Amino acid sequence: MKKDEVLSDSIRNKPSMVVTSVLKNQSEVLILRRSMNVKTMQEKWAGVSGYLEKNEDLLSRALIEIYEETRINKDELILRKIFNQLSVHIHNELMVIIQPFCFVSNTRKVLLDWEHSDYYWINDNEMDDFDYVPRFKEIIVRCIKEL
């Protein structure tokens, strides 16, 4: 599904589904800085995220996004927790439902795609030092508490 289709669905009051994954390695979690090449939330820090496409299950989309955005293969991941969904309004017209996942990653090696300009592995003492996309800090906190 193209981003424009997602926006048009949201304008018709049909919320879009987004998967967001937190990757944890040892005592740190991976955050990604959204690049200037994306349409929304430029320069904000986020997890690995993507819109759910038609006829696709949530976990499959999460694993696809992780590989596309970081080049971390599913064989290097362990799913630890699927959290309850969250809703968020982005701008006035766009509402999304976020499905958060928490993974343990066996690697810290990341190769970014065009959607992100930087990455960082943070510990819980550094969480307040970054400007996140809406509700992402809440997801990080939940993931850290679970593991």
Secondary structure by P-SEA (a helix, b strand, c coil): ccaaaaaaaaaacbbbbbbbbbbbcccbbbbbbbcccccccccccccbbbbbcccccaaaaaaaaaaaacccccccccccccccbbbbbccccbbbbbbbbbbbbcccbbbbccccccccccccccccccccccaaaaaaaaaaaac
